[in-house]
Amino acid sequence: MKKVLYTILAAAFALVSCNTDEQRMQILKVYNWGDYIDEDLLSEFEEWYFEHTGEEVEIIYQTFDINEVMLAKIENGEADFDVVCPSEYIIERMLRNNMLHPILTPEFVEEINSRDINYFGCVSPYIKEQFALLESPEGIDPNDYSVGYMWGTTGILYNKGYVAEEEALSWSLMFDKRLEDKIFVKDAFRDVYSPILIYAKTLEGRANGTLAEDEFLSIDTIRELMYDSSDESIALVEEYLKRMKELVAGWEADFGKEMMTQEKAWINLMWSGDAVWAIDEAMSVDVELGYAVPKEGSVVWFDGWVIPKYARNLRAARYFIDYMCMPDNAIRNMDATGYVSVVATEEVFDALEDLCYCEQQLCDLSYLFVDSEGNPLEGSESVMADPVLYPDKSVIGRCGVMHDSGDRTDKMLEMWSRVKGDNLSVGMLVGIILFFSLLLVWGVWRKVDAYRSKQKLKKRRHHSKSRVK
């Protein structure tokens, strides 16, 4: 009898498990940055996927604001996401730790080729070259495991009413005392660490005579610094950041844009995509903002799609990434987010005039827009474009790609926590002390009041018992 019961239970569990697996294969879990997609494309993908595969799928879409928070969820296996969009140095870490499924398998490429829906070739060769530089285990091509989505630079968003463009072309602006309490900084330690290290090393070179007063680090040196997380460099950056934090009004994950449009801040160390949004919004309230990548050098960053190891719906995940590479979808995503797609086809090139949030300038974009044979598209050497969205070749020539710091990451995070942790003005400190003092008084009063209430209750009970007796 027991054996029959166990058999029935096992069959029931198997049936439930089977149904659960079938249901899960009709769901695609996407984990992306906040405000980073035209959300109408999500429901449209469900229709597109059914049209090309005959299979139904429902997207469950969730967002994050910080790379490390996203990675922690994946490393801990807290949720079985199918598609995730980390930055380049996080992709590098995931590749090293064998945390990814390949995207471009021979079978999948053959399948989408047969249906004439292979859009991976729309990604700019320049972007693929940058992804190829990511460190990965021997025999692993990063471009098989990650596909670019958006890219941009890290620089300074500034209020033109208080800051001149020439001032914004140097990281020294972040240390200008006249801007005290008018500075905001991205709460993203890698995006801050690397530019400040470049600036510090530039000043160091000029001080010791290896650089002339008007000379800058070479691009090769900047690229080397993208790997530098030594104790010496961490200490150097910490020294500079502690000087800068005395002027900083706040460390922000997303609200810095609003602070700039409301003129509560005059400069913000931020990503180019956020700068585009702020510049556009500021126009509507007659605030004029600008964006500059300092001449000392900075970061060019990339976000890309990957499929985590524990993803359940690999088929839909691969189709979704392919769908995001369609030129029309890339243009819609750029228009919705203010960020720049890695897709660089003739359709996107022709749309440059419409993809504009600030005054267009002549830009050399020949490094990005090329034909199938690798030659620059006609006119790309000198095209009118939004320079915040599409940085000139000369700007890209002084920007390096960030890399994973491996075991040194904890050291960098500890430094970042030390810098932010004591970023308190006297007024803030007095306010905090006053708040906790009042909290303490309130707590003591509550305990005294509770004690008095208990004593009154005891007296009432005593009198009651006395009357009964």
C-alpha positions in Angstrom: 0.0 0.0 0.0 2.8 2.4 0.9 4.6 1.7 -2.4 1.4 2.5 -4.3 1.0 5.7 -2.3 4.6 6.7 -3.0 4.1 6.0 -6.7 1.0 8.1 -6.9 2.7 11.0 -5.1 5.8 10.8 -7.3 3.6 10.8 -10.4 1.7 13.8 -9.1 4.9 15.7 -8.4 6.3 14.9 -11.8 3.0 16.1 -13.4 3.2 19.4 -11.5 6.8 19.8 -12.3 6.1 19.1 -16.0 3.3 21.6 -16.1 5.5 24.2 -14.3 8.3 23.7 -16.8 5.9 24.1 -19.7 4.5 27.3 -18.2 8.0 28.7 -17.6 8.9 28.1 -21.2 6.1 30.5 -22.1 7.7 33.2 -20.0 10.7 35.4 -20.8 12.2 37.2 -17.8 14.1 40.3 -18.7 16.3 42.3 -16.3 17.3 45.7 -17.5 18.3 49.2 -16.3 15.5 51.6 -15.4 14.2 53.8 -18.2 16.3 51.9 -20.7 13.8 50.7 -23.4 10.7 51.6 -25.4 8.4 49.5 -23.4 5.9 49.2 -26.3 8.5 46.9 -27.9 8.0 44.3 -25.1 4.4 43.5 -26.1 5.3 43.8 -29.8 8.1 41.3 -29.3 5.5 38.8 -28.0 3.6 39.1 -31.3 6.8 39.0 -33.3 8.1 35.9 -31.6 4.8 34.1 -32.2 4.9 35.1 -35.8 8.3 33.7 -36.4 8.2 30.6 -34.1 4.6 29.7 -33.6 5.2 29.8 -29.8 3.6 32.1 -27.3 5.7 34.0 -24.8 4.9 36.5 -22.0 7.6 39.0 -20.9 8.1 39.6 -17.2 10.2 42.8 -17.1 12.2 44.0 -14.1 14.7 46.9 -13.7 17.8 47.7 -11.6 19.9 50.9 -11.0 23.3 49.6 -10.1 25.4 46.9 -11.8 26.6 45.3 -8.5 23.0 44.9 -7.2 22.0 43.2 -10.4 25.1 40.9 -10.3 24.5 40.0 -6.6 21.0 38.7 -7.5 22.4 36.6 -10.3 25.3 35.2 -8.3 22.9 34.3 -5.5 20.5 32.7 -7.9 17.6 34.8 -6.4 15.7 34.9 -9.7 15.9 32.9 -12.9 16.3 35.8 -15.4 16.6 34.8 -19.1 18.1 38.1 -20.4 20.1 40.6 -18.5 21.8 43.9 -19.6 25.1 44.5 -17.6 27.9 46.8 -18.3 31.2 45.7 -20.0 33.2 45.1 -16.8 30.4 43.0 -15.3 30.1 41.0 -18.5 33.9 40.4 -18.2 33.4 39.1 -14.6 30.5 36.9 -15.7 32.6 35.4 -18.5 35.5 34.7 -16.1 33.2 33.0 -13.7 31.5 30.9 -16.3 28.1 32.4 -15.6 26.8 32.8 -19.2 25.2 30.8 -21.9 26.4 31.4 -25.5 24.0 33.6 -27.6 25.2 33.0 -31.1 25.2 29.2 -31.3 25.7 27.7 -34.8 22.2 26.2 -34.6 20.5 29.5 -33.7 22.4 31.5 -36.3 21.3 28.9 -39.0 17.7 29.1 -37.8 17.4 32.9 -37.9 19.3 33.0 -41.2 16.7 30.6 -42.7 14.0 33.0 -41.6 15.9 36.1 -42.8 15.7 37.7 -39.4 19.4 37.8 -38.4 20.0 41.3 -37.2 23.2 40.7 -35.2 25.1 42.0 -38.2 23.6 45.5 -37.6 25.9 46.0 -34.6 28.8 48.3 -35.4 32.1 46.6 -35.9 33.6 49.2 -33.6 31.4 47.9 -30.8 32.3 44.3 -31.6 36.0 45.3 -31.4 35.5 46.7 -27.9 33.6 43.6 -26.7 36.4 41.5 -28.1 38.8 43.3 -25.7 36.9 41.9 -22.7 39.0 39.3 -20.8 37.5 35.8 -21.0 38.6 32.2 -20.6 40.8 30.8 -23.3 38.8 29.8 -26.4 35.8 32.0 -25.5 34.9 34.9 -27.9 33.0 37.5 -25.8 31.0 38.4 -28.9 29.4 34.9 -28.8 28.3 35.4 -25.3 27.3 39.1 -25.2 25.7 41.4 -27.7 25.9 45.2 -27.4 22.8 47.3 -26.6 23.7 50.9 -25.7 26.9 52.8 -25.3 28.2 56.2 -24.4 30.8 58.3 -22.4 31.2 59.6 -18.9 31.6 63.3 -18.6 30.4 66.5 -17.0 26.9 67.9 -17.4 27.1 71.6 -16.7 24.8 74.6 -16.4 25.9 77.1 -19.1 24.7 80.0 -16.9 27.3 79.3 -14.3 30.0 77.3 -16.0 31.8 77.9 -19.3 32.4 75.1 -21.8 36.2 75.5 -21.5 35.9 74.9 -17.7 33.9 71.7 -18.3 36.7 70.4 -20.5 38.8 69.6 -17.4 38.1 67.4 -14.4 39.5 70.2 -12.3 36.0 71.7 -12.4 35.0 69.0 -9.9 37.3 70.6 -7.4 36.3 74.2 -8.0 35.3 75.7 -4.5 32.9 78.2 -6.0 30.7 75.2 -6.9 30.4 74.0 -3.3 27.0 72.2 -2.7 26.2 72.6 -6.4 27.9 69.3 -7.5 26.4 65.9 -7.9 28.2 62.7 -8.7 27.0 59.4 -10.0 26.9 56.7 -7.3 28.8 54.3 -9.5 32.3 53.8 -8.1 33.9 52.5 -11.3 32.6 55.3 -13.4 34.0 57.8 -11.0 37.2 56.0 -10.1 38.6 55.7 -13.6 38.2 59.4 -14.7 39.6 60.7 -11.4 42.6 58.3 -11.7 43.2 59.6 -15.2 43.1 63.2 -13.9 45.3 62.5 -10.9 47.9 60.7 -13.1 47.8 63.6 -15.5 48.6 66.1 -12.7 51.3 63.7 -11.4 52.9 63.5 -14.8 53.0 67.3 -15.1 54.4 67.7 -11.6 57.3 65.2 -12.2 58.1 66.5 -15.6 57.0 63.5 -17.7 54.2 65.6 -19.2 54.3 69.2 -20.3 51.8 71.7 -18.7 49.5 71.5 -21.7 50.1 67.8 -22.4 47.8 64.8 -21.7 48.2 61.1 -21.2 48.4 58.9 -24.3 45.4 56.7 -25.1 47.6 53.7 -24.5 48.3 54.9 -21.0 44.6 55.6 -20.4 43.8 52.1 -21.4 46.4 50.7 -19.0 44.9 52.8 -16.2 41.5 51.1 -16.9 43.1 47.9 -15.4 44.8 49.7 -12.5 43.3 48.9 -9.1 46.6 48.8 -7.1 46.7 49.9 -3.5 48.7 53.0 -4.6 46.1 54.0 -7.2 43.2 53.4 -4.9 44.8 55.5 -2.2 45.5 58.3 -4.8 41.9 58.3 -6.0 40.6 58.3 -2.4 42.7 61.4 -1.7 41.2 63.2 -4.6 37.7 62.1 -3.9 37.9 63.2 -0.3 38.9 66.6 -1.5 36.1 66.7 -3.9 33.4 65.4 -1.5 33.7 68.5 0.6 32.0 70.3 -2.3 29.6 67.5 -3.3 25.9 68.0 -2.5 25.0 64.4 -3.1 25.8 61.0 -4.7 23.0 60.0 -7.0 21.8 56.9 -8.8 19.2 58.7 -10.9 17.9 61.9 -9.4 20.9 64.1 -10.6 19.1 64.8 -13.8 16.3 66.5 -12.0 18.7 68.4 -9.8 20.3 69.9 -12.9 17.1 70.8 -14.6 15.9 72.5 -11.4 19.2 74.3 -11.1 19.8 72.8 -7.6 23.0 71.6 -9.1 25.3 73.3 -11.6 27.5 70.3 -12.5 27.0 66.6 -12.4 29.5 63.8 -13.2 27.3 61.5 -15.2 26.7 59.3 -18.2 26.1 60.8 -21.6 22.6 59.3 -21.9 21.4 60.9 -18.7 22.9 64.1 -19.9 20.9 63.9 -23.1 17.7 63.5 -21.1 18.6 66.4 -18.8 19.5 68.8 -21.7 16.2 68.0 -23.4 14.1 68.5 -20.2 16.0 71.7 -19.2 15.0 73.3 -22.5 11.3 73.2 -21.6 12.0 75.3 -18.4 14.5 77.7 -20.1 17.6 76.2 -18.5 20.5 75.7 -20.8 22.8 72.7 -20.0 25.8 71.4 -21.8 27.9 68.2 -21.7 31.6 67.7 -22.1 34.2 64.9 -21.9 37.3 66.4 -20.3 40.4 66.6 -22.3 42.4 64.6 -19.7 40.5 61.5 -20.7 37.5 59.5 -19.6 35.5 56.4 -19.9 33.7 55.0 -22.9 31.2 52.4 -21.6 29.1 49.7 -23.1 26.0 47.8 -21.9 25.1 44.5 -23.5 22.7 41.6 -23.5 23.7 38.3 -21.9 21.9 35.1 -21.0 22.7 33.9 -17.4 23.7 30.3 -16.8 20.5 29.4 -15.0 18.2 31.0 -17.6 15.2 28.8 -18.4 13.9 30.1 -21.8 17.1 30.2 -23.9 15.2 30.1 -27.2 13.1 33.2 -26.5 16.1 35.0 -24.9 18.1 34.6 -28.1 15.2 35.8 -30.3 14.7 38.8 -27.9 18.3 39.9 -28.3 18.1 39.6 -32.1 14.9 41.6 -32.0 16.6 44.4 -30.1 19.2 44.7 -32.9 16.7 45.5 -35.6 17.5 49.0 -36.9 13.9 50.3 -36.5 13.8 49.1 -32.9 17.2 50.5 -32.1 16.0 54.0 -33.3 12.8 53.7 -31.2 14.9 52.7 -28.1 17.2 55.7 -28.7 14.3 58.1 -29.1 12.7 56.7 -25.9 15.8 56.7 -23.7 18.2 59.3 -24.9 21.0 56.7 -25.1 22.9 55.5 -28.2 22.3 52.1 -29.7 25.2 50.0 -30.8 23.3 49.5 -34.1 25.0 51.6 -36.8 23.3 50.8 -40.1 22.4 53.2 -43.0 18.9 53.5 -41.5 20.3 54.8 -38.2 22.8 57.0 -40.1 19.9 58.6 -42.0 18.0 59.2 -38.8 20.8 61.2 -37.1 19.0 64.5 -37.9 16.0 63.3 -35.9 18.1 61.9 -33.1 19.0 65.3 -31.7 18.5 66.8 -28.2 21.0 69.7 -28.4 22.7 71.8 -31.0 24.1 69.6 -33.8 27.8 69.9 -34.8 30.0 68.5 -37.5 31.2 65.2 -36.2 33.6 62.5 -37.5 31.7 59.3 -37.0 33.7 57.2 -39.5 34.8 54.9 -36.6 31.2 53.9 -36.0 29.3 53.8 -39.2 30.9 51.5 -41.8 29.6 49.3 -44.6 29.6 45.5 -44.9 33.2 45.7 -46.2 34.4 47.8 -43.3 34.6 51.1 -45.1 33.2 54.3 -43.6 29.7 55.1 -44.8 29.7 58.0 -47.3 29.6 61.3 -45.4 30.3 59.8 -42.0 33.7 61.6 -41.7 31.8 64.9 -41.5 28.2 64.7 -40.5 25.8 66.9 -38.6 25.0 65.1 -35.4 24.3 65.5 -31.7 27.8 65.4 -30.2 26.5 64.2 -26.8 24.8 61.2 -28.4 27.5 60.6 -31.0 31.0 61.7 -29.8 33.5 62.8 -32.4 36.3 60.5 -33.2 38.7 62.9 -31.4 36.7 62.5 -28.2 36.6 58.7 -28.4 40.3 58.8 -28.9 40.8 59.9 -25.3 38.4 57.4 -23.7 39.2 53.9 -22.4 37.0 50.9 -21.7 36.6 49.8 -18.0 37.6 46.3 -17.0 36.7 44.0 -14.1 39.0 44.4 -11.1 38.5 40.8 -9.9 39.5 40.3 -6.2 40.5 44.0 -6.0 36.8 45.1 -6.4 36.2 44.8 -2.6 39.1 47.1 -2.0 37.7 49.7 -4.4 34.2 49.4 -2.8 35.7 49.9 0.7 37.4 53.0 -0.5 34.1 54.3 -2.1 32.3 53.6 1.2 34.9 55.5 3.2 34.6 58.5 0.8 30.8 58.7 0.9 30.4 57.7 4.5 31.8 60.8 6.1 30.4 63.2 3.4 28.6 65.3 6.1 28.5 69.0 6.5 28.4 70.5 10.0 24.7 71.3 9.5 23.9 67.8 8.4 25.9 66.4 11.3 24.0 68.7 13.8 20.7 67.6 12.2 21.5 64.0 12.5 22.6 64.3 16.2 19.4 66.3 16.9 17.3 63.7 15.2 18.8 60.8 17.2 18.7 62.8 20.4 14.9 63.4 19.9 14.5 59.7 19.0 16.3 58.8 22.2 14.2 61.1 24.3 11.0 59.8 22.7 12.1 56.2 23.4 12.8 57.0 27.1 9.5 58.8 27.4 7.7 55.8 25.9 9.4 53.5 28.5 8.5 55.8 31.4 5.0 56.1 30.2 4.7 52.3 29.8 6.1 51.9 33.3 3.6 54.3 34.8 0.7 52.6 33.0 1.8 49.3 34.4 1.9 50.8 37.9 -1.6 52.3 37.5 -2.9 48.9 36.3 -1.3 47.1 39.3 -3.0 49.6 41.7 -6.4 49.2 40.0 -6.0 45.4 40.2 -5.0 45.7 43.9 -7.9 47.9 44.7 -10.2 45.5 42.9 -9.0 42.5 44.8 -9.3 44.5 48.0 -13.0 45.2 47.3 -13.6 41.5 46.5 -12.2 40.4 49.7 
